[in-house]
């Protein structure tokens, strides 16, 4: 009897152990699903890190490539304007300080101070290129027969004259009376009467540029060269400091 009971109990025990092992397997599977694997844990942070690194670097490269050429162009333009202005002032001052004879020219150009208002335009729309007393005009040397109607030319009132006049050409002639040659009829924009006809031998040059209101300054430079040099050096240093501050702001 005992042996039969033991035989009946053994299958029941086996069923119970099989059920418990099945339950444990289900629990292990569910726990394995809930827990991330080592590969998945390692992959996600790397992917996030790569995304964070790649996007800003590409944007930075684009912004650097976009802004660097602009900065270099602006700096180059500023340097050209700055040093060009300084050289112009220094060279002009030296010319006026050292050249008292108006017959001398530098690279085919002359600097002349305006003493009268004969070229102040009465009709600015039609009379373009006029100037006032106190201005400085730059004259380009030309051959006597190269001027045309409408040009503003500088000439001597007479061949032996040391003074100059700068007026506008109203008419160009190939003869005057029975005398052949190139002659000009000139008149100041502010004047009501024409000048005496000008022979091509009296023509010095043609006005190409007007620098307003610096005649007094350049006259001071001519009369006080040493003081002017010290002043120019001081101004140059001041402008250099401002330039350095603006570019590094």
Buried (B, 14 or more C-beta within 10 A) or exposed (E): EEEEEEEEEEEEEEEEEEEEEEEEEEEEEEEEEEEEEEEEEEEEEEEEEEEEEEEEEEEEEEEEEEEEEEEEEEEEEEEEEBEEEBEEBBEBBBBBBEBEEBEEBEEEBBBBBBEEBBBBBEEEEEBEBBBBBBBBBBBBBBEBBEBEEEBBBBBBBEEEEEEBBBBBBEEBBEEBEEEEEBBBBBBBBBBEEEBEBBBBEBBBBBBBEBBEEBBEBBBBBBEEBEEBBEBBEEEBEEEEEEEEEEEEE
